[in-house]
Amino acid sequence: MRPDLHRLHWIEHHLLGHPTPAEAADWRTQQLVDAELAADTEIQRQLYQGLYQAGRQQLRWELDQIHARLQHSARRRGWLQAATDVLRRTLRLLPGR
């Protein structure tokens, strides 16, 4: 694996995974010694936070769209129900029924 990918994998493991206590201690030491690692980790953490927020916004938008469609169909169903009620009343008034 390329060194950059290995480094990214290591950062992801510590941000998203469940490192052992020994790995976590080594990680903290490495971040204290390597300022670039600490900066890369912070950038990756912010990236994950941004993706998380974007995902939440996308879900909110999708739920709003579903809600709007349901409201629209309820209004349409209301109109249809009103129209058929008038027809039903009219049919009841016809002779022979």
N, CA, C and O of each residue as an XYZ file, in Angstrom:
388
protein
N       0.853     -1.167      0.000
C       0.000      0.000      0.000
C       0.905      1.238      0.000
O       1.925      1.278      0.688
N       0.507      2.247     -0.788
C       1.286      3.486     -0.830
C       1.318      4.129      0.555
O       0.362      3.996      1.319
N       2.410      4.825      0.886
C       2.521      5.440      2.222
C       1.375      6.400      2.539
O       0.894      6.424      3.672
N       0.919      7.210      1.539
C      -0.181      8.148      1.813
C      -1.460      7.393      2.163
O      -2.196      7.783      3.069
N      -1.716      6.298      1.429
C      -2.926      5.520      1.700
C      -2.823      4.822      3.051
O      -3.805      4.714      3.785
N      -1.633      4.357      3.363
C      -1.435      3.706      4.655
C      -1.690      4.718      5.778
O      -2.323      4.395      6.783
N      -1.189      5.944      5.594
C      -1.378      6.998      6.598
C      -2.869      7.336      6.735
O      -3.379      7.465      7.847
N      -3.560      7.477      5.603
C      -4.996      7.764      5.628
C      -5.764      6.626      6.286
O      -6.687      6.863      7.065
N      -5.385      5.401      5.977
C      -6.027      4.240      6.597
C      -5.831      4.264      8.115
O      -6.751      3.958      8.874
N      -4.646      4.623      8.536
C      -4.327      4.694      9.961
C      -5.169      5.783     10.635
O      -5.708      5.573     11.722
N      -5.279      6.950      9.984
C      -6.097      8.047     10.524
C      -7.558      7.604     10.621
O      -8.209      7.809     11.646
N      -8.064      6.998      9.553
C      -9.461      6.531      9.558
C      -9.701      5.499     10.647
O     -10.742      5.507     11.304
N      -8.750      4.625     10.829
C      -8.893      3.597     11.866
C      -9.070      4.255     13.235
O      -9.871      3.796     14.050
N      -8.336      5.308     13.478
C      -8.415      5.952     14.793
C      -9.620      6.880     14.906
O     -10.109      7.120     16.010
N     -10.101      7.399     13.797
C     -11.288      8.259     13.857
C     -12.585      7.459     13.820
O     -13.551      7.805     14.501
N     -12.607      6.400     13.035
C     -13.848      5.654     12.822
C     -13.853      4.279     13.464
O     -14.909      3.712     13.746
N     -12.672      3.758     13.690
C     -12.585      2.395     14.213
C     -12.596      2.363     15.717
O     -12.959      3.335     16.380
N     -12.199      1.250     16.234
C     -12.130      1.062     17.678
C     -10.721      0.593     18.012
O     -10.473     -0.602     18.175
N      -9.797      1.554     18.114
C      -8.419      1.143     18.425
C      -8.317      0.591     19.845
O      -9.061      0.975     20.748
N      -7.388     -0.303     19.997
C      -7.145     -0.850     21.336
C      -6.545      0.254     22.205
O      -6.048      1.249     21.677
N      -6.583      0.095     23.516
C      -5.975      1.115     24.388
C      -4.493      1.364     24.062
O      -4.024      2.500     24.132
N      -3.769      0.311     23.709
C      -2.343      0.472     23.366
C      -2.212      1.291     22.079
O      -1.355      2.170     21.983
N      -3.074      0.996     21.079
C      -3.049      1.759     19.827
C      -3.413      3.219     20.085
O      -2.808      4.120     19.504
N      -4.386      3.452     20.942
C      -4.815      4.819     21.246
C      -3.693      5.599     21.920
O      -3.485      6.773     21.615
N      -2.969      4.956     22.835
C      -1.846      5.623     23.503
C      -0.749      5.943     22.496
O      -0.184      7.037     22.512
N      -0.450      4.985     21.619
C       0.562      5.209     20.581
C       0.115      6.339     19.653
O       0.923      7.164     19.227
N      -1.161      6.365     19.351
C      -1.722      7.398     18.470
C      -1.545      8.791     19.083
O      -1.115      9.723     18.404
N      -1.874      8.924     20.351
C      -1.712     10.225     21.026
C      -0.251     10.667     21.014
O       0.051     11.840     20.791
N       0.640      9.728     21.253
C       2.074     10.046     21.234
C       2.505     10.496     19.845
O       3.226     11.483     19.699
N       2.056      9.761     18.819
C       2.408     10.108     17.441
C       1.898     11.505     17.078
O       2.595     12.253     16.392
N       0.704     11.863     17.523
C       0.152     13.181     17.214
C       0.932     14.284     17.910
O       1.094     15.372     17.357
N       1.418     14.014     19.120
C       2.231     15.009     19.826
C       3.576     15.230     19.128
O       4.083     16.351     19.082
N       4.137     14.167     18.593
C       5.448     14.227     17.948
C       5.330     14.741     16.509
O       6.186     15.497     16.049
N       4.289     14.339     15.810
C       4.124     14.662     14.384
C       2.978     15.666     14.204
O       1.808     15.287     14.165
N       3.331     16.933     14.097
C       2.316     17.987     13.945
C       1.533     17.824     12.646
O       0.351     18.163     12.582
N       2.191     17.308     11.615
C       1.515     17.090     10.330
C       0.430     16.011     10.463
O      -0.641     16.121      9.867
N       0.719     14.989     11.237
C      -0.281     13.942     11.493
C      -1.473     14.530     12.237
O      -2.621     14.222     11.919
N      -1.204     15.368     13.219
C      -2.289     16.002     13.978
C      -3.134     16.880     13.060
O      -4.360     16.887     13.169
N      -2.490     17.619     12.157
C      -3.219     18.485     11.219
C      -4.034     17.654     10.227
O      -5.190     17.970      9.944
N      -3.422     16.590      9.702
C      -4.141     15.710      8.767
C      -5.345     15.064      9.444
O      -6.409     14.923      8.842
N      -5.165     14.678     10.691
C      -6.254     14.057     11.449
C      -7.395     15.041     11.642
O      -8.563     14.684     11.489
N      -7.057     16.283     11.979
C      -8.090     17.298     12.182
C      -8.835     17.588     10.874
O     -10.057     17.742     10.875
N      -8.113     17.660      9.781
C      -8.757     17.874      8.473
C      -9.701     16.716      8.158
O     -10.824     16.933      7.705
N      -9.248     15.498      8.396
C     -10.082     14.318      8.125
C     -11.315     14.313      9.030
O     -12.412     13.972      8.588
N     -11.131     14.690     10.295
C     -12.261     14.753     11.231
C     -13.288     15.782     10.759
O     -14.491     15.525     10.796
N     -12.813     16.943     10.316
C     -13.715     17.976      9.803
C     -14.433     17.510      8.534
O     -15.609     17.806      8.324
N     -13.700     16.776      7.693
C     -14.305     16.228      6.483
C     -15.450     15.277      6.832
O     -16.531     15.350      6.246
N     -15.200     14.382      7.794
C     -16.250     13.453      8.218
C     -17.442     14.208      8.801
O     -18.592     13.844      8.556
N     -17.166     15.256      9.570
C     -18.238     16.045     10.156
C     -19.062     16.714      9.054
O     -20.290     16.749      9.130
N     -18.387     17.245      8.031
C     -19.083     17.864      6.904
C     -19.934     16.869      6.138
O     -21.063     17.176      5.755
N     -19.397     15.674      5.913
C     -20.159     14.627      5.229
C     -21.378     14.222      6.043
O     -22.455     13.993      5.494
N     -21.201     14.137      7.347
C     -22.305     13.780      8.232
C     -23.414     14.838      8.138
O     -24.592     14.503      8.011
N     -23.023     16.117      8.202
C     -23.999     17.202      8.112
C     -24.687     17.211      6.747
O     -25.898     17.415      6.661
N     -23.916     16.991      5.686
C     -24.504     16.953      4.341
C     -25.502     15.800      4.230
O     -26.564     15.944      3.623
N     -25.158     14.672      4.811
C     -26.077     13.533      4.803
C     -27.365     13.842      5.549
O     -28.451     13.472      5.102
N     -27.247     14.517      6.681
C     -28.445     14.905      7.446
C     -29.306     15.872      6.646
O     -30.531     15.751      6.633
N     -28.669     16.835      5.978
C     -29.421     17.789      5.164
C     -30.118     17.078      4.010
O     -31.263     17.393      3.686
N     -29.435     16.125      3.392
C     -30.028     15.368      2.296
C     -31.247     14.588      2.790
O     -32.289     14.572      2.134
N     -31.111     13.943      3.948
C     -32.243     13.203      4.507
C     -33.406     14.132      4.836
O     -34.564     13.798      4.586
N     -33.090     15.316      5.406
C     -34.142     16.289      5.705
C     -34.864     16.700      4.436
O     -36.092     16.780      4.410
N     -34.094     16.963      3.374
C     -34.686     17.373      2.102
C     -35.586     16.258      1.565
O     -36.703     16.521      1.118
N     -35.101     15.017      1.609
C     -35.896     13.884      1.115
C     -37.176     13.723      1.930
O     -38.242     13.473      1.368
N     -37.075     13.867      3.248
C     -38.280     13.768      4.085
C     -39.254     14.900      3.779
O     -40.466     14.685      3.752
N     -38.732     16.104      3.547
C     -39.604     17.226      3.168
C     -40.316     16.945      1.850
O     -41.494     17.269      1.697
N     -39.601     16.339      0.895
C     -40.211     16.008     -0.397
C     -41.317     14.959     -0.221
O     -42.383     15.069     -0.826
N     -41.061     13.965      0.594
C     -42.071     12.935      0.865
C     -43.286     13.570      1.533
O     -44.427     13.281      1.172
N     -43.031     14.434      2.508
C     -44.114     15.104      3.215
C     -44.950     15.949      2.246
O     -46.179     15.930      2.298
N     -44.276     16.686      1.369
C     -44.991     17.520      0.394
C     -45.845     16.653     -0.536
O     -46.986     17.001     -0.840
N     -45.287     15.522     -0.985
C     -46.059     14.626     -1.856
C     -47.276     14.059     -1.136
O     -48.359     13.954     -1.712
N     -47.085     13.695      0.132
C     -48.210     13.153      0.895
C     -49.285     14.216      1.110
O     -50.476     13.918      1.012
N     -48.882     15.439      1.399
C     -49.857     16.520      1.568
C     -50.590     16.777      0.261
O     -51.804     16.980      0.253
N     -49.850     16.767     -0.844
C     -50.463     17.008     -2.147
C     -51.483     15.912     -2.469
O     -52.588     16.197     -2.930
N     -51.099     14.662     -2.222
C     -52.039     13.576     -2.522
C     -53.230     13.614     -1.574
O     -54.335     13.236     -1.962
N     -53.025     14.067     -0.330
C     -54.150     14.180      0.606
C     -55.122     15.252      0.128
O     -56.338     15.074      0.200
N     -54.578     16.371     -0.363
C     -55.455     17.426     -0.903
C     -56.204     16.901     -2.114
O     -57.402     17.141     -2.260
N     -55.501     16.185     -2.982
C     -56.142     15.637     -4.168
C     -57.205     14.635     -3.758
O     -58.302     14.628     -4.315
N     -56.886     13.789     -2.787
C     -57.842     12.796     -2.316
C     -59.044     13.520     -1.701
O     -60.181     13.070     -1.842
N     -58.792     14.630     -1.027
C     -59.887     15.411     -0.464
C     -60.810     15.933     -1.549
O     -62.031     15.871     -1.407
N     -60.243     16.443     -2.626
C     -61.031     16.929     -3.741
C     -61.805     15.785     -4.372
O     -62.992     15.924     -4.669
N     -61.146     14.664     -4.576
C     -61.792     13.496     -5.182
C     -62.918     12.994     -4.285
O     -64.003     12.665     -4.765
N     -62.661     12.937     -3.002
C     -63.687     12.497     -2.057
C     -64.892     13.423     -2.119
O     -66.031     12.956     -2.132
N     -64.655     14.738     -2.158
C     -65.751     15.704     -2.230
C     -66.547     15.506     -3.519
O     -67.777     15.548     -3.507
N     -65.849     15.293     -4.614
C     -66.535     15.112     -5.898
C     -67.376     13.832     -5.898
O     -68.503     13.833     -6.394
N     -66.849     12.766     -5.357
C     -67.611     11.517     -5.354
C     -68.763     11.567     -4.355
O     -69.787     10.918     -4.571
N     -68.617     12.321     -3.270
C     -69.730     12.485     -2.325
C     -70.915     13.152     -3.016
O     -72.060     12.743     -2.824
N     -70.644     14.173     -3.816
C     -71.711     14.856     -4.554
C     -72.383     13.875     -5.511
O     -73.609     13.849     -5.613
N     -71.595     13.077     -6.202
C     -72.167     12.079     -7.122
C     -73.006     11.045     -6.357
O     -74.092     10.680     -6.806
N     -72.519     10.582     -5.228
C     -73.275      9.601     -4.439
C     -74.613     10.176     -3.983
O     -75.640      9.504     -4.079
N     -74.609     11.411     -3.488
C     -75.858     12.038     -3.056
C     -76.797     12.188     -4.235
O     -78.000     11.965     -4.096
N     -76.276     12.560     -5.386
C     -77.113     12.734     -6.572
C     -77.726     11.405     -6.985
O     -78.907     11.341     -7.327
N     -76.922     10.339     -6.954
C     -77.432      9.023     -7.338
C     -78.518      8.550     -6.361
O     -79.466      7.896     -6.795
N     -78.420      8.849     -5.089
C     -79.422      8.449     -4.107
C     -80.755      9.140     -4.367
O     -81.813      8.594     -4.055
N     -80.705     10.341     -4.937
C     -81.922     11.106     -5.186
C     -82.656     10.643     -6.454
O     -83.820     10.989     -6.655
N     -81.989      9.874     -7.297
C     -82.631      9.430     -8.533
C     -83.766      8.441     -8.216
O     -83.645      7.616     -7.311
N     -84.864      8.539     -8.973
C     -85.976      7.615     -8.740
C     -85.555      6.178     -9.074
O     -84.732      5.944     -9.960
N     -86.118      5.264     -8.370
C     -85.838      3.840     -8.619
C     -84.699      3.303     -7.762
O     -84.335      2.133     -7.885
N     -84.160      4.097     -6.941
C     -83.062      3.635     -6.076
C     -83.542      3.453     -4.683
O     -82.767      3.070     -3.808
